[in-house]
Amino acid sequence: MEKQQIYDKIREALIEDFELDPEKVVPEARLYEDLNLDSIDAVDLIVKLKTFIPRNIDPEVFKSMRTLQDVVDGINDLAQGTEEKK
């Protein structure tokens, strides 16, 4: 899966499942500050992302993701099998 496809799927999930304004769901949007996601929303998003990625997302790694682009990059790394070990 390419980065654009990953971005499109995450963006669609954020807009549909979290009822976010499409204009706010941009790559540089900060998850907690701009999109107002809380810890439960983050867990829900991780569960949603599991449906289209080959491996589990480490919650500790997800916590370090601050923007939508960080999430896209992290998912891409997982898909490519190049996840950084923290």
C-alpha positions in Angstrom: 0.0 0.0 0.0 1.4 3.4 -0.9 1.5 6.4 1.4 -1.3 8.2 -0.5 -3.6 5.2 0.0 -2.7 5.0 3.7 -3.4 8.8 4.1 -6.7 8.4 2.2 -7.9 5.5 4.4 -6.9 7.3 7.7 -8.5 10.5 6.5 -11.7 8.8 5.6 -11.8 7.0 9.0 -11.3 10.3 10.8 -14.0 12.1 8.8 -16.6 9.3 8.9 -15.9 7.6 12.3 -14.9 10.6 14.3 -17.2 13.1 12.4 -14.3 15.6 11.8 -14.5 18.5 9.5 -12.8 17.4 6.2 -11.1 20.8 6.0 -9.3 20.1 9.3 -8.1 16.6 8.4 -4.8 17.5 6.6 -1.3 16.0 6.9 0.0 18.7 9.3 -3.0 18.4 11.6 -2.0 17.6 15.2 -4.0 14.7 16.4 -4.8 16.0 19.9 -4.7 19.7 19.5 -6.2 20.3 16.0 -8.4 17.2 15.7 -9.3 17.0 19.4 -8.7 13.3 19.6 -8.5 12.0 23.2 -6.9 8.8 24.4 -10.0 6.7 23.8 -10.3 8.1 20.2 -6.6 7.1 19.7 -7.4 3.6 20.8 -10.4 3.5 18.5 -8.3 4.8 15.6 -5.7 2.1 16.3 -8.4 -0.6 16.1 -9.7 0.9 12.9 -6.2 1.0 11.4 -5.6 -2.7 12.2 -8.1 -3.6 9.5 -5.8 -2.6 6.7 -2.2 -3.0 8.0 -0.3 -6.2 8.3 0.9 -5.8 11.9 -0.2 -4.4 15.2 0.6 -0.9 16.1 2.6 -0.6 19.3 0.6 1.9 21.5 3.9 3.4 22.7 4.9 4.1 19.2 1.5 5.6 18.4 1.8 7.9 21.4 4.8 9.5 19.8 2.9 10.3 16.7 1.8 13.9 16.8 0.4 14.7 13.4 -1.7 12.9 10.8 1.5 12.7 8.6 3.3 11.0 11.5 0.6 8.3 11.6 0.8 7.9 7.8 4.6 7.5 8.0 4.4 5.1 10.9 1.8 2.9 9.1 3.9 3.0 6.0 6.9 1.9 8.0 4.9 -1.0 9.5 3.6 -2.0 6.1 7.2 -2.0 4.7 8.5 -3.8 7.8 10.8 -1.0 8.7 9.3 0.1 11.9 11.9 1.8 14.1 12.6 0.2 17.4 12.2 2.6 20.2 
